[in-house]
Amino acid sequence: MARANRIQFNVRSAFARTRAHELATLTGMTVTQVVEDALRAYVPPGAKTTVGRLVPHGRILVLPSTGPTISLADADEALDAVRERDRGD
């Protein structure tokens, strides 16, 4: 007779156990489903993630640049020109 493969995961944190049960009650999921969903969604800090064409830039995901690089001085100059034009000076 084949033995059942019973996997057990013990959590010794009172907070984690209570919170998992609260979330299971709120969502209608089982505690196992809540824990599995949370583990699938977890991304450790510092882990490099990419989503489609987005790439990490600091703590956010951005589209990589395909055009020319614009310096801060060039951007400020363009903004000043537009402001001057809009003021009518």
C-alpha positions in Angstrom: 0.0 0.0 0.0 1.4 3.4 -1.0 2.0 5.9 1.8 0.3 9.3 1.4 2.7 12.2 0.8 1.8 14.5 3.6 3.8 17.7 3.6 3.7 19.8 6.7 5.0 23.3 7.3 5.0 24.5 10.9 4.9 28.2 11.7 6.0 29.1 15.2 5.1 32.8 14.9 1.9 33.7 16.7 1.4 36.7 14.5 1.9 34.8 11.3 -0.5 32.1 12.3 -3.2 34.6 13.5 -2.8 36.8 10.4 -2.9 33.8 8.0 -6.2 32.6 9.6 -7.6 36.2 9.5 -6.8 36.5 5.8 -8.2 33.1 5.1 -11.5 34.1 6.7 -11.6 37.4 4.9 -10.9 35.9 1.5 -12.6 32.6 1.7 -9.4 30.8 0.9 -7.7 28.1 3.0 -4.7 29.0 5.1 -2.5 27.0 2.8 -3.8 29.0 -0.2 -3.1 32.3 1.6 0.5 31.3 2.5 1.1 29.9 -1.1 -0.2 33.1 -2.6 1.9 35.3 -0.3 5.0 33.3 -1.1 4.4 33.5 -4.8 4.0 37.3 -4.6 7.0 37.9 -2.3 10.1 39.5 -3.9 13.1 39.8 -1.6 14.5 43.4 -1.3 17.2 44.0 -3.8 16.1 41.3 -6.1 16.2 42.4 -9.7 12.8 42.1 -11.3 11.7 42.8 -14.9 8.2 43.0 -16.2 7.8 43.0 -19.9 10.0 45.8 -21.2 10.3 47.5 -17.9 13.7 47.5 -16.2 14.6 48.4 -12.6 15.9 51.9 -12.0 16.4 52.4 -8.3 13.3 51.2 -6.6 10.9 51.6 -9.5 10.4 50.0 -12.9 10.8 52.2 -16.0 10.9 51.8 -19.8 14.4 51.9 -21.1 15.3 55.0 -23.0 15.6 54.7 -26.8 16.1 58.4 -27.6 19.0 60.8 -27.0 20.0 61.7 -23.5 18.9 65.1 -22.3 21.0 66.9 -19.7 19.6 68.8 -16.8 20.9 72.0 -18.2 19.2 71.3 -21.6 15.9 70.5 -19.8 16.1 73.7 -17.7 16.9 75.8 -20.8 13.9 74.4 -22.6 11.6 74.9 -19.6 12.8 78.5 -19.2 12.1 79.2 -22.9 8.6 77.9 -22.6 7.9 79.9 -19.5 9.2 83.1 -21.1 7.0 82.4 -24.2 4.0 81.8 -22.0 4.5 85.0 -20.0 4.7 87.1 -23.2 8.0 88.8 -22.3 
